[in-house]
Amino acid sequence: MAKSMSSDALASFVVEKIEDIKGRDIETLNMQGKAEFADYMVVCSGNSNRHVKSVAQAVVVECRAQGVEPLGVEGNDIGEWSLVDLGSVVVHIMTDEMRDRYQLEQLWS
């Protein structure tokens, strides 16, 4: 049975797990009142395509261990940009090139 975790707690948990696996430049964007799809968006960088995939996989494994089942994982086949949808928290792990190109933080700030 899944434990419930507040969106605040889940966002903090995800950031902690990204830090554990050496994800970089982590930003947490409060989406409340800006978007219907999530309360928080966590954006971070990986050092390589392999690292992006590893960070995404770690987030999925650690969340499942806490009883939080991801609604979806996208982009983990290529590893330039992985998205982990945790419902109230959406996590974007990107290479520096993708992050510079799409500038999600500016888009949603």
N, CA, C and O of each residue as an XYZ file, in Angstrom:
436
protein
N       0.842     -1.185      0.000
C       0.000      0.000      0.000
C       0.890      1.252      0.000
O       1.828      1.349      0.791
N       0.599      2.175     -0.860
C       1.410      3.388     -0.995
C       1.172      4.326      0.182
O       0.038      4.592      0.581
N       2.284      4.815      0.718
C       2.182      5.840      1.757
C       1.966      7.166      1.060
O       2.439      7.386     -0.055
N       1.244      8.045      1.733
C       1.068      9.342      1.111
C       2.159     10.273      1.621
O       2.507     10.255      2.801
N       2.688     11.077      0.726
C       3.735     12.028      1.065
C       3.268     13.362      0.508
O       2.847     13.438     -0.646
N       3.339     14.417      1.315
C       2.913     15.727      0.817
C       3.804     16.131     -0.348
O       4.929     15.647     -0.469
N       3.310     17.009     -1.197
C       4.118     17.441     -2.337
C       5.388     18.149     -1.863
O       6.436     18.022     -2.496
N       5.306     18.897     -0.752
C       6.505     19.548     -0.196
C       7.543     18.507      0.206
O       8.719     18.622     -0.140
N       7.097     17.496      0.937
C       8.001     16.446      1.405
C       8.576     15.664      0.226
O       9.759     15.324      0.221
N       7.742     15.382     -0.767
C       8.197     14.634     -1.938
C       9.250     15.424     -2.710
O      10.263     14.861     -3.126
N       9.023     16.708     -2.904
C      10.005     17.542     -3.612
C      11.334     17.542     -2.855
O      12.392     17.402     -3.468
N      11.290     17.697     -1.545
C      12.516     17.686     -0.729
C      13.219     16.341     -0.808
O      14.443     16.277     -0.919
N      12.438     15.268     -0.751
C      12.985     13.909     -0.841
C      13.701     13.708     -2.182
O      14.810     13.178     -2.229
N      13.053     14.137     -3.263
C      13.629     13.985     -4.603
C      14.950     14.759     -4.707
O      15.933     14.246     -5.241
N      14.966     15.978     -4.202
C      16.197     16.790     -4.244
C      17.315     16.076     -3.491
O      18.452     16.029     -3.960
N      16.994     15.525     -2.330
C      17.988     14.801     -1.531
C      18.558     13.611     -2.314
O      19.766     13.376     -2.300
N      17.692     12.873     -2.988
C      18.146     11.699     -3.739
C      18.969     12.113     -4.964
O      19.923     11.425     -5.328
N      18.608     13.225     -5.595
C      19.406     13.728     -6.734
C      20.791     14.133     -6.236
O      21.797     13.849     -6.887
N      20.842     14.797     -5.084
C      22.138     15.182     -4.512
C      22.986     13.950     -4.214
O      24.196     13.955     -4.439
N      22.347     12.888     -3.704
C      23.069     11.645     -3.370
C      23.792     11.070     -4.583
O      24.885     10.521     -4.448
N      23.195     11.191     -5.760
C      23.794     10.608     -6.965
C      24.524     11.664     -7.805
O      24.846     11.441     -8.971
N      24.770     12.804     -7.184
C      25.604     13.867     -7.770
C      24.961     14.593     -8.950
O      25.662     15.049     -9.855
N      23.612     14.705     -8.946
C      22.961     15.583     -9.917
C      23.367     17.022     -9.596
O      23.600     17.349     -8.433
N      23.452     17.879    -10.604
C      23.963     19.234    -10.423
C      22.906     20.291    -10.663
O      21.876     20.037    -11.288
N      23.185     21.498    -10.147
C      22.378     22.690    -10.434
C      20.884     22.419    -10.238
O      20.069     22.685    -11.121
N      20.551     21.894     -9.083
C      19.168     21.501     -8.778
C      18.343     22.747     -8.460
O      18.725     23.563     -7.621
N      17.224     22.877     -9.133
C      16.298     23.974     -8.861
C      14.910     23.392     -8.629
O      14.454     22.524     -9.373
N      14.252     23.877     -7.593
C      12.880     23.464     -7.308
C      11.977     24.657     -7.585
O      12.117     25.709     -6.962
N      11.057     24.489     -8.516
C      10.131     25.552     -8.898
C       8.759     25.273     -8.296
O       8.199     24.193     -8.488
N       8.226     26.235     -7.577
C       6.880     26.106     -7.021
C       5.891     26.410     -8.141
O       5.834     27.534     -8.641
N       5.117     25.411     -8.529
C       4.187     25.541     -9.653
C       2.758     25.830     -9.200
O       1.860     25.973    -10.029
N       2.546     25.916     -7.882
C       1.197     26.137     -7.363
C       0.691     27.500     -7.838
O       1.341     28.526     -7.637
N      -0.471     27.486     -8.464
C      -1.044     28.704     -9.011
C      -0.541     29.039    -10.403
O      -1.052     29.962    -11.038
N       0.467     28.294    -10.897
C       1.009     28.533    -12.240
C       0.623     27.423    -13.216
O       0.493     27.655    -14.418
N       0.443     26.223    -12.685
C       0.152     25.073    -13.544
C      -0.761     24.111    -12.803
O      -0.693     23.993    -11.580
N      -1.603     23.434    -13.539
C      -2.529     22.464    -12.958
C      -1.884     21.089    -12.787
O      -2.351     20.285    -11.980
N      -0.821     20.814    -13.533
C      -0.301     19.450    -13.610
C       0.584     19.037    -12.436
O       0.784     17.842    -12.222
N       1.122     19.989    -11.668
C       2.004     19.621    -10.550
C       2.134     20.786     -9.585
O       1.912     21.940     -9.951
N       2.495     20.471     -8.347
C       2.768     21.503     -7.349
C       4.216     21.994     -7.448
O       4.505     23.167     -7.215
N       5.119     21.067     -7.799
C       6.536     21.413     -7.908
C       7.146     20.800     -9.149
O       6.740     19.731     -9.606
N       8.135     21.506     -9.687
C       8.952     20.993    -10.768
C      10.396     21.053    -10.270
O      10.876     22.106     -9.849
N      11.071     19.923    -10.323
C      12.482     19.867     -9.945
C      13.268     19.695    -11.234
O      13.004     18.783    -12.017
N      14.244     20.585    -11.449
C      15.069     20.552    -12.656
C      16.515     20.398    -12.209
O      16.961     21.087    -11.291
N      17.251     19.495    -12.856
C      18.666     19.344    -12.528
C      19.434     18.903    -13.761
O      18.854     18.533    -14.782
N      20.748     18.952    -13.639
C      21.634     18.550    -14.736
C      22.385     17.284    -14.374
O      22.717     17.033    -13.216
N      22.641     16.495    -15.411
C      23.519     15.332    -15.293
C      24.775     15.602    -16.105
O      24.769     16.429    -17.017
N      25.854     14.901    -15.769
C      27.148     15.131    -16.422
C      27.255     14.529    -17.815
O      28.098     14.948    -18.609
N      26.404     13.545    -18.121
C      26.456     12.837    -19.407
C      25.106     12.169    -19.618
O      24.267     12.163    -18.717
N      24.892     11.609    -20.797
C      23.639     10.891    -21.059
C      23.466      9.746    -20.064
O      22.368      9.516    -19.559
N      24.542      9.038    -19.790
C      24.482      7.911    -18.851
C      24.113      8.407    -17.449
O      23.321      7.778    -16.747
N      24.694      9.540    -17.053
C      24.406     10.093    -15.724
C      22.952     10.550    -15.634
O      22.303     10.333    -14.611
N      22.431     11.177    -16.686
C      21.020     11.589    -16.718
C      20.123     10.364    -16.486
O      19.188     10.415    -15.687
N      20.414      9.278    -17.185
C      19.623      8.047    -17.018
C      19.741      7.506    -15.596
O      18.751      7.069    -15.009
N      20.956      7.537    -15.042
C      21.190      7.016    -13.690
C      20.444      7.828    -12.646
O      19.876      7.265    -11.711
N      20.440      9.147    -12.797
C      19.726     10.004    -11.846
C      18.224      9.697    -11.911
O      17.573      9.542    -10.879
N      17.689      9.612    -13.117
C      16.257      9.315    -13.278
C      15.913      7.968    -12.654
O      14.913      7.840    -11.947
N      16.742      6.971    -12.917
C      16.492      5.632    -12.371
C      16.559      5.649    -10.844
O      15.750      4.999    -10.183
N      17.517      6.387    -10.282
C      17.637      6.484     -8.819
C      16.398      7.128     -8.213
O      15.910      6.683     -7.175
N      15.889      8.176     -8.857
C      14.674      8.839     -8.359
C      13.515      7.838     -8.353
O      12.766      7.760     -7.379
N      13.369      7.081     -9.429
C      12.282      6.090     -9.520
C      12.419      5.036     -8.421
O      11.451      4.738     -7.721
N      13.615      4.475     -8.270
C      13.844      3.404     -7.283
C      13.615      3.915     -5.861
O      12.951      3.254     -5.063
N      14.165      5.089     -5.544
C      14.030      5.639     -4.191
C      12.576      6.002     -3.874
O      12.117      5.791     -2.751
N      11.856      6.544     -4.850
C      10.447      6.877     -4.626
C       9.623      5.614     -4.407
O       8.785      5.559     -3.507
N       9.868      4.598     -5.238
C       9.141      3.328     -5.060
C       9.404      2.745     -3.677
O       8.499      2.181     -3.061
N      10.636      2.874     -3.182
C      10.987      2.362     -1.850
C      10.200      3.084     -0.757
O      10.007      2.546      0.334
N       9.749      4.299     -1.052
C       8.933      5.073     -0.112
C       7.433      4.902     -0.374
O       6.612      5.548      0.277
N       7.081      4.043     -1.314
C       5.684      3.800     -1.608
C       5.071      4.795     -2.581
O       3.850      4.870     -2.718
N       5.932      5.565     -3.263
C       5.453      6.540     -4.254
C       5.733      5.962     -5.638
O       6.884      5.854     -6.060
N       4.668      5.595     -6.331
C       4.811      4.983     -7.653
C       4.772      6.072     -8.723
O       3.784      6.798     -8.828
N       5.847      6.194     -9.525
C       5.836      7.185    -10.609
C       4.688      6.934    -11.581
O       4.375      5.789    -11.904
N       4.066      8.017    -12.042
C       2.995      7.907    -13.035
C       3.579      7.636    -14.408
O       2.914      7.056    -15.266
N       4.829      8.055    -14.622
C       5.468      7.815    -15.906
C       6.919      8.257    -15.886
O       7.324      9.103    -15.088
N       7.697      7.656    -16.793
C       9.093      8.035    -17.000
C       9.271      8.142    -18.506
O       8.944      7.216    -19.247
N       9.793      9.280    -18.952
C       9.967      9.485    -20.391
C      11.385      9.922    -20.690
O      12.029     10.579    -19.872
N      11.872      9.552    -21.869
C      13.146     10.040    -22.367
C      14.359      9.317    -21.833
O      15.488      9.712    -22.122
N      14.150      8.257    -21.054
C      15.308      7.600    -20.458
C      16.028      6.679    -21.428
O      17.070      6.117    -21.088
N      15.487      6.516    -22.635
C      16.157      5.683    -23.630
C      17.386      6.398    -24.204
O      18.416      5.764    -24.432
N      17.287      7.700    -24.436
C      18.388      8.462    -25.033
C      19.263      9.090    -23.961
O      20.490      9.051    -24.049
N      18.627      9.673    -22.944
C      19.381     10.201    -21.826
C      19.795     11.656    -21.933
O      20.590     12.130    -21.123
N      19.269     12.374    -22.920
C      19.563     13.812    -22.983
C      18.639     14.575    -22.038
O      19.008     15.611    -21.486
N      17.421     14.038    -21.863
C      16.408     14.681    -21.032
C      15.467     13.584    -20.538
O      14.735     12.984    -21.324
N      15.492     13.331    -19.251
C      14.568     12.353    -18.674
C      13.561     13.092    -17.813
O      13.899     14.042    -17.107
N      12.323     12.639    -17.883
C      11.249     13.215    -17.090
C      10.663     12.109    -16.224
O      10.316     11.036    -16.717
N      10.559     12.382    -14.924
C       9.917     11.445    -14.002
C       8.699     12.163    -13.437
O       8.825     13.171    -12.742
N       7.513     11.629    -13.745
C       6.248     12.227    -13.296
C       5.806     11.523    -12.026
O       5.429     10.351    -12.045
N       5.859     12.261    -10.915
C       5.458     11.716     -9.617
C       4.108     12.284     -9.178
O       3.757     12.224     -8.000
N       3.359     12.833    -10.127
C       2.055     13.410     -9.808
C       2.211     14.856     -9.375
O       2.216     15.760    -10.210
N       2.337     15.078     -8.070
C       2.444     16.447     -7.569
C       3.828     17.054     -7.800
O       4.013     18.263     -7.666
N       4.798     16.203     -8.148
C       6.158     16.662     -8.438
C       6.597     16.062     -9.771
O       6.507     14.853     -9.984
N       7.070     16.927    -10.660
C       7.602     16.476    -11.942
C       9.099     16.778    -11.943
O       9.517     17.899    -11.650
N       9.900     15.766    -12.276
C      11.352     15.893    -12.225
C      11.917     15.851    -13.642
O      11.623     14.940    -14.416
N      12.738     16.859    -13.971
C      13.421     16.917    -15.256
C      14.914     16.789    -14.996
O      15.489     17.595    -14.265
N      15.545     15.782    -15.588
C      16.988     15.615    -15.501
C      17.513     15.777    -16.920
O      17.097     15.054    -17.825
N      18.434     16.735    -17.120
C      18.842     17.096    -18.473
C      20.356     17.221    -18.586
O      21.046     17.501    -17.605
N      20.861     17.007    -19.802
C      22.247     17.363    -20.059
C      22.326     18.888    -20.088
O      21.309     19.559    -20.267
N      23.514     19.431    -19.916
C      23.676     20.889    -19.946
C      23.169     21.471    -21.262
O      22.551     22.535    -21.277
N      23.434     20.770    -22.367
C      23.010     21.253    -23.688
C      21.491     21.386    -23.769
O      20.984     22.401    -24.245
N      20.762     20.368    -23.308
C      19.293     20.409    -23.342
C      18.773     21.483    -22.388
O      17.813     22.188    -22.698
N      19.402     21.596    -21.250
C      18.946     22.577    -20.266
C      19.137     23.996    -20.787
O      18.276     24.855    -20.596
N      20.266     24.239    -21.444
C      20.505     25.554    -22.046
C      19.508     25.829    -23.168
O      19.043     26.957    -23.327
N      19.183     24.805    -23.937
C      18.285     24.980    -25.084
C      16.861     25.294    -24.650
O      16.231     26.190    -25.212
N      16.344     24.576    -23.664
C      14.927     24.706    -23.316
C      14.644     25.660    -22.166
O      13.530     26.172    -22.058
N      15.611     25.910    -21.315
C      15.495     26.909    -20.244
C      14.150     26.859    -19.505
O      13.422     27.849    -19.436
N      13.850     25.695    -18.965
C      12.561     25.503    -18.260
C      12.385     26.474    -17.095
O      11.280     26.956    -16.846
N      13.475     26.759    -16.382
C      13.350     27.640    -15.231
C      12.854     29.015    -15.660
O      12.012     29.602    -14.980
N      13.359     29.541    -16.773
C      12.916     30.836    -17.259
C      11.480     30.767    -17.760
O      10.700     31.696    -17.551
N      11.134     29.681    -18.411
C       9.794     29.506    -18.946
C       8.743     29.563    -17.838
O       7.672     30.139    -18.030
N       9.043     28.969    -16.678
C       8.058     28.847    -15.610
C       8.253     29.851    -14.484
O       7.479     29.852    -13.527
N       9.267     30.706    -14.572
C       9.487     31.653    -13.463
C       8.574     32.862    -13.591
O       8.619     33.761    -12.751
